[in-house]
Amino acid sequence: MLNASYIQIQSLKSGLWKNVETDVLRLDLLHPIISGNKWFKLKYYLQEAKNSGQNTIATFGGAYSNHIVATAFACKQAGLNSIGIIRGEKPPQLSASLQEAMQYGMKLLYVSRETFKNKEHIIHQYAEEDLYWVNEGGYGVNGMLGAKEILSAAETSSYTHIICSCGTGTTLAGLVEAVLPHQTCIGISALKGHVNLRKDVMELIPVQHHDKSLEIFHEYHFGGYAKHPAELINWMNELWRAEQLPTDIVYTSKLMFAVKDLIEKNYFTHQHKLLVIHSGGLQGNRSLPTATLEFL
Ligand SMILES: *Cc1c(COP(=O)(O)O)cnc(C)c1O
């Protein structure tokens, strides 16, 4: 079983943060493979499936998806079957993520990129079977409710800003729900041109929380969701050397870069105390050629 007591807060000490107090909530320490926010986001989906007597969870993702691996593992733990609808034809050599998902007992079904776009159609095709469907990336109110518990994993009330990476925005929505009146949430989008992100976040949050302090930055995507230019890889290695903080190529490296950049631009001041959510995802780094990163 995963144990939330493994989660720690790491205070960053190097000169990168210009004496702005910056701490990291290490959700990546939960488990080497099932790290981070996905574990929190899945909790209430699994509970709902169990409560309604459904014993198979089905969901969607790509070949390197953190969500697919986490769902496979979480279902195994919960005694549920799992099905992963995977984008694209079956590759001759399965990615480490897909191999892992299979080891946890997930049944993988490959669909073309074209078919993958129409989720409703796929769900319709399986209408005869009693499946509990979870959105790609775990987007939804149940995901938000799980993410809301992230800030309870440690003592977090003294921070002025809670900063996280965003894919679907479900994690950010949970954090907005959870924060105290003196705290601001900041989301850093890992996707390029995700113009609906704020709207997607708001749709998961009850109206009485809509006036909470929330900022979203869209300019730290490094070329887009799956892009990891040399500049980003260099930054990950620099951060590792300075803080022994491992980050992933899709989300948390961009997040940490954004924090550093916003400090340099004086967006944050010495009156602020930052808590950055390390949402995990390190398993995805296995898609890189060996020796690209100094910490793998
Ligand atoms: C999935 C994921 C995210 C994005 O979470 P959302 O709730 O979809 O915004 C952030 N970081 C990591 C490491 C992830 O795997």
The ligand as an SDF file (V2000), in Angstrom:
LIG
                    3D

 15 15  0  0  0  0  0  0  0  0999 V2000
   -0.7060   14.1240  -14.9200 C   0  0  0  0  0  0  0  0  0  0  0  0
    0.3700   14.9710  -14.3290 C   0  0  0  0  0  0  0  0  0  0  0  0
    0.1880   16.3460  -14.1120 C   0  0  0  0  0  0  0  0  0  0  0  0
   -1.0330   17.0870  -14.5550 C   0  0  0  0  0  0  0  0  0  0  0  0
   -2.1060   16.9200  -13.6700 O   0  0  0  0  0  0  0  0  0  0  0  0
   -3.5430   17.4820  -14.0410 P   0  0  0  0  0  0  0  0  0  0  0  0
   -4.3350   17.2000  -12.8430 O   0  0  0  0  0  0  0  0  0  0  0  0
   -4.0270   16.7120  -15.2410 O   0  0  0  0  0  0  0  0  0  0  0  0
   -3.4230   18.9150  -14.3660 O   0  0  0  0  0  0  0  0  0  0  0  0
    1.2170   17.0550  -13.4930 C   0  0  0  0  0  0  0  0  0  0  0  0
    2.3560   16.4450  -13.1440 N   0  0  0  0  0  0  0  0  0  0  0  0
    2.5720   15.1310  -13.3550 C   0  0  0  0  0  0  0  0  0  0  0  0
    3.8680   14.5460  -12.9710 C   0  0  0  0  0  0  0  0  0  0  0  0
    1.5900   14.3450  -13.9450 C   0  0  0  0  0  0  0  0  0  0  0  0
    1.8210   13.0420  -14.1670 O   0  0  0  0  0  0  0  0  0  0  0  0
  1  2  1  0
  2  3  1  0
  2 14  2  0
  3  4  1  0
  3 10  2  0
  4  5  1  0
  5  6  1  0
  6  7  2  0
  6  8  1  0
  6  9  1  0
 10 11  1  0
 11 12  2  0
 12 13  1  0
 12 14  1  0
 14 15  1  0
M  END
$$$$
